Amino acid sequence: MSFYDIYQEAKNIDFEQHWQSVTDNDILRILTKERLDAADYLTLLSPRAADFLEPMAQRAHRLTVQHFGHTMLLYTPMYLANHCANHCLYCSFSALNKLKRKKLSLAQVEEEAKAIAATGLKHILILTGESPAHSPVSYIADCVGVLKKYFDSISIEVYPLSTEEYAQLVAVGVDGLTIYQEVYDEEMYKHLHPRGPKRDYRYRLDAPERGCKAKMRTVNVGALLGLEDWRKEAFFTGLHADYLQNKYLDTEIGISVPRIRPNVGGFSPKVDVTDRHLVQIILAYRLFMPRAGIAVSTRERAELRNHLIKLGVTKMSAGVTTEVGGHSEKDSAEGTGQFEISDNRGVDEIKQMLLSQGYQPVFKDWQCIDGEMPGESV
Ligand code: SF4
């Protein structure tokens, strides 16, 4: 059994019927429950639940403080390459787009690492486009070898790998995996991925589970919000995270809530996901999975990110560029980015903002001691 079996059942739910039948009392009853089930989570994603954002926010805040304290983990992405074999309609890196293609040498990776490390960050997320030919696992492993000198936690956001390939990267020092399904609706997935290896819906859907089997310490899933009905996509994402959390007890499961951003190619999202919608998703998810991380990136603007801190978010990016080499050679890297960002604040500004809200910016909550890999018993 994999999450695909759960998705197959869940997609047949009569969502509209469920949401139309939701009453105020249903929501008030759920807000007093100790543990929520999937039906409760679906109810909290209903249009009617949008009238209860304030009590949901209060409960979400309490649960987050209970499990995470007043802390916010900070990290930044580093783009190693933007070569891509896929034709995703919504992404600047699509093989069809005329974009300056670039891949960092190991010396350039080191320059990037120095520039990021100078800001104090200790957690890093490395990304490539999805081109095993340009960015093979061996190249990613070599980059990790360089980055280990500067960072205590290294996560990857790359093309889906086999369990063995994930295990190879864990063995050289990767401890986290982020992989978005982009869109859980299988028909829409086919439409948005017309060509390239990414067309294989099932291989991507099962990738987070392969990461868990390979003993990744953290695994983050997510849907790219705007590609389909956000209520259903948020529901499937929550089910996916819940499935992994229940099955892989030694892996920390989290979700990300990326909204689609302007990109080369000018793709227009099908669905408008407003700020209130985003808040509802975060609150419903926090109430459903109190112990799970929630990450918000610089796709969101500064004012909104400031506001989201007390609503359940536990992880934020800071000092971000989506350009390849953008941390160390800003001018020459222009034009290689994946999408536009909305919050341009540097690490110090984010740090001060968190402190002003009574939150502790956390630069490091993990260190892999040489010889001990994540998941090994001591
Ligand atoms: S979303 Fe990923 S796979 Fe699709 S074009 Fe962008 S980088 Fe390539």
Boltz pocket constraint, residues with backbone or C-beta under 6 A from the ligand:
constraints:
  - pocket:
      binder: B
      contacts: [[A, 83], [A, 84], [A, 85], [A, 86], [A, 87], [A, 88], [A, 91], [A, 92], [A, 93], [A, 94], [A, 95], [A, 128], [A, 129], [A, 130], [A, 198]]
      max_distance: 6.0
